């Protein structure tokens, strides 16, 4: 698998990395699978078909400078910050189940190699000792598939619990009273720093590398405009 990197270390919005996935699938995914990790400032990302007001605490996000973006994949609402590791996997495949299975097997095997009791669920979550450490979603482009997800290395728990509003029925289904009771943080299970963990992911999963050019970045920024369109983010123009 090929690890993809950018030509500079400029801090980017989450919308840029969603556009980067799409660009790689359309323009660079002719052979081996592609993979990259990324981190963002505090941000909420919600699924394509979700109603933003039902999933995101907009007032809280605005008060605390937490950005929010819609993605093109399905699934639930996720909070991310620079203490999380976001992962993107791009492959030439139209088979949803096969793609997800391959990706989940890679991630759980990577964690097990660190000595962790990692398992996966039919809901595309990765668990350690029965508690969620990673959630993942799927996006399909004809001939190509994208899986992206978060790895909860550490996080601002107050922001996570306040910026998103999971329905009580979802919490009840897991027999818990709060989100915190059903998740775990990777830092609780390993002595690695987040920088060392990111390096480990790369060496564990990838054996080749590809650095994009500034021309590639410009193309990604052009795709990003769709993700920044208020009508896409809100599902309608904001009041």
C-alpha positions in Angstrom: 0.0 0.0 0.0 1.2 3.5 -0.8 1.3 6.3 1.8 0.4 9.7 0.4 1.8 12.9 1.7 1.5 16.6 0.9 4.4 18.8 -0.3 4.1 21.1 2.7 3.0 21.0 6.3 0.4 23.8 6.1 -2.5 23.3 8.5 -5.6 22.4 6.5 -9.4 22.2 7.3 -11.1 18.9 7.4 -12.9 19.7 4.1 -9.5 19.7 2.4 -8.8 16.1 3.4 -12.2 15.0 2.2 -11.5 16.6 -1.1 -8.0 14.9 -1.1 -9.6 11.5 -0.8 -11.9 12.2 -3.7 -9.0 13.5 -5.8 -6.8 10.5 -5.1 -9.6 8.1 -6.0 -10.3 9.9 -9.3 -6.7 10.7 -10.4 -4.2 8.6 -8.6 -5.8 5.2 -7.7 -4.7 3.3 -10.8 -2.7 0.6 -9.1 -1.9 -0.1 -5.4 -4.2 1.0 -2.6 -3.6 4.5 -1.2 -3.6 5.5 2.5 -2.9 8.7 4.5 -3.4 10.0 8.0 -4.3 13.5 9.0 -5.2 15.7 12.0 -7.4 18.8 12.3 -8.3 21.6 14.7 -11.5 20.9 16.6 -14.2 19.9 14.1 -17.4 18.0 13.8 -18.0 15.9 10.7 -21.5 14.5 10.0 -22.9 12.1 7.4 -24.3 13.0 4.0 -27.9 12.3 4.8 -28.0 13.6 8.4 -29.9 16.7 9.4 -27.3 19.1 10.9 -29.6 20.5 13.6 -30.3 17.0 14.9 -26.7 15.9 15.1 -24.6 19.0 15.8 -24.8 21.4 18.7 -24.4 24.5 16.5 -24.5 27.0 19.3 -21.8 25.2 21.3 -19.6 24.8 18.2 -19.9 28.5 17.3 -19.1 29.6 20.9 -16.0 27.4 21.0 -14.7 27.9 17.5 -15.4 24.3 16.5 -15.8 23.9 12.8 -18.4 21.5 11.2 -18.5 19.9 7.8 -20.7 17.4 5.9 -19.0 14.4 4.3 -20.3 12.4 1.3 -20.2 9.1 3.1 -23.0 7.9 5.4 -22.8 7.0 9.1 -23.0 9.1 12.2 -21.6 12.3 13.6 -17.9 12.4 14.8 -15.8 14.9 16.7 -12.1 15.3 15.8 -9.3 17.4 17.0 -5.5 17.3 16.9 -5.4 14.6 19.6 -7.2 12.2 17.2 -5.7 10.5 14.2 -7.9 10.5 11.1 -7.3 7.7 8.5 -8.2 7.5 4.8 -8.0 4.4 2.6 -8.6 4.4 -1.1 -8.8 1.3 -3.3 -10.0 0.2 -6.7 -13.1 -1.7 -5.8 -16.9 -1.6 -6.2 -17.4 -4.2 -3.5 -18.5 -2.6 -0.2 -18.3 -5.6 2.1 -15.0 -6.8 0.7 -13.5 -3.3 1.0 -14.7 -2.7 4.6 -13.5 -6.2 5.6 -10.1 -5.7 4.2 -9.7 -2.3 5.9 -11.0 -3.4 9.3 -8.8 -6.4 9.2 -5.8 -4.2 8.5 -6.6 -1.8 11.4 -7.3 -4.4 14.0 -4.2 -6.4 13.0 -2.1 -3.2 13.3 -3.4 -2.6 16.9 -3.0 -6.3 17.8 0.7 -6.0 16.8 1.0 -3.4 19.6 -0.3 -6.1 22.0 -3.9 -4.6 22.2 -7.1 -6.7 22.3 -8.6 -5.1 19.2 -11.7 -6.4 17.5 -14.1 -5.1 14.9 -17.9 -5.0 14.8 -20.5 -5.3 12.1 -21.2 -1.6 12.5 -17.6 -0.9 11.3 -16.3 0.1 14.7 -13.0 -1.0 16.1 -13.0 -1.9 19.8 -10.3 -2.4 22.4 -11.5 -4.4 25.4 -15.0 -4.0 24.2 -15.0 -0.2 24.0 -15.0 1.8 20.8 -11.7 3.4 19.8 -12.4 3.9 16.0 -15.5 4.6 13.9 -15.4 4.3 10.1 -17.5 5.2 7.1 -17.6 4.3 3.4 -17.9 6.5 0.2 -18.1 5.1 -3.3 -17.0 6.5 -6.6 -17.5 4.3 -9.6 -14.6 1.9 -9.7 -13.2 3.2 -6.5 -14.0 3.0 -2.8 -13.0 5.2 0.1 -13.0 4.2 3.8 -12.3 6.9 6.3 -12.4 6.9 10.1 -11.1 8.3 13.3 -8.7 6.7 15.8 -9.3 8.1 19.3 -5.8 8.5 20.6 -6.8 11.3 23.0 -9.4 14.0 22.8 -11.0 17.0 24.5 -13.8 15.0 26.1 -15.9 18.0 27.0 -16.0 19.2 23.4 -16.7 15.7 22.2 -19.7 15.3 24.5 -21.0 18.8 23.9 -20.5 19.4 20.2 -22.4 16.4 19.0 -25.9 15.2 20.1 -26.3 11.5 19.7 -29.9 10.3 20.0 -30.7 8.7 23.4 -31.9 5.6 21.6 -28.4 5.0 20.3 -27.0 5.2 23.8 -29.8 3.0 25.2 -29.0 0.4 22.5 -25.5 0.0 24.0 -26.8 -0.1 27.6 -24.9 2.9 28.7 -25.7 6.3 30.2 -23.2 8.4 28.4 -20.9 8.4 25.4 -17.8 8.2 27.6 -18.9 4.8 29.0 -18.7 3.2 25.5 -15.5 4.7 24.2 -11.8 4.3 25.1 -8.7 6.3 24.3 -5.7 4.7 22.7 -3.3 6.6 25.1 -4.9 4.5 27.9 -3.5 1.4 26.3 -0.1 2.3 24.9 3.0 4.2 25.9 3.5 5.7 22.4 3.1 9.4 21.8 0.7 10.4 19.1 3.6 11.3 16.8 5.1 7.8 17.3 1.8 6.2 16.8 1.3 8.0 13.4 4.8 6.8 12.4 3.9 3.3 13.4 0.7 3.4 11.3 2.6 4.4 8.3 5.4 1.8 8.6 2.9 -1.0 9.6 0.5 -0.5 6.8 2.5 1.0 3.9 5.6 -0.1 2.0 5.7 2.7 -0.6 5.2 6.5 -0.6 3.9 9.2 -2.9 4.3 12.9 -2.4 1.8 15.1 -4.1 2.8 18.2 -6.0 1.6 21.8 -5.7 -0.5 21.2 -8.8 -2.2 18.3 -7.1 -2.9 20.6 -4.1 -4.5 23.2 -6.3 -6.7 20.5 -7.8 -7.7 19.3 -4.4 -8.5 22.9 -3.3 -10.8 23.2 -6.4 -12.8 20.0 -5.3 -12.8 21.4 -1.7 -15.1 24.3 -2.7 -18.0 21.9 -2.9 -17.5 20.8 0.7 -17.4 24.5 1.8 -20.6 25.4 0.0 -23.2 26.3 2.7 -25.9 24.6 0.7 -23.9 21.3 1.0 -23.0 21.8 4.7 -26.5 22.7 5.9 -28.5 20.8 3.3 -30.1 24.2 2.7 -29.0 27.8 2.9 -28.4 28.8 6.6 -30.7 31.3 8.2 
